[in-house]
Amino acid sequence: MRRLAKAIDGLDAPAVEKIARDQHEDPFQVLIATMLSAQTKDAVTAAASERLFSVARTPRTMLKLDVKQIEGLIYPASFYRNKAVHVTQTCEQIMTRFGGRVPSTMEELLTLPGVGRKTANLVLILAHGSASNICVDTHVHRISNRLGWVSTRTPDETEHALYVASQKKWWPFINLYLVTWGQTICRPVYPLCPACVLADLCPKTGVERMGKPR
Ligand code: SF4
């Protein structure tokens, strides 16, 4: 983790991390941007979030938009139709059940439509300052297994295994470090192992072909 901390310095941070920093860790914008980011490229998430937040930055103002308007603003995010419905339903729940505030516990966050553990963990870390959560997305799942930190089949299994396999001081940073590394070096296909700062430590579990650094 120390090597990764140095190596990612200066690389582009993931879209939701940037939104969280730019918006002073606003829980609502972190929540919605994370919902939009599922299976969507970072550049698309950033642009979709910017368009949506330029029109509505709170659950109250978001509810003045209809689902079609939200669809139009977040297109071409993957599953934009489902995501638009979930954004509207989540805003309704935040207003009716949580007094207009994004909840700050895992149990409550998981009751919101379209919110799974990945989204809930990221909101808890980036917007509520939690040091007790690990957010596992596809990059964290893949790289933790390649590195031999865990041996798991699903992101949920990886999250639970990482609580055992890693030191607590790193938990809030695992997502930032591994997602940044996964977007640049430890890519899903043809990872750039010869250019990786972890190459001498990494068993490269499951890596069949490596890419060539330019
Ligand atoms: S050595 Fe290769 S497989 Fe291991 S973390 Fe680096 S890029 Fe990924």
Boltz pocket constraint, residues with backbone or C-beta under 6 A from the ligand:
constraints:
  - pocket:
      binder: B
      contacts: [[A, 143], [A, 146], [A, 147], [A, 185], [A, 186], [A, 187], [A, 191], [A, 192], [A, 193], [A, 196], [A, 197], [A, 198], [A, 199], [A, 200], [A, 202], [A, 203], [A, 204], [A, 205], [A, 207]]
      max_distance: 6.0
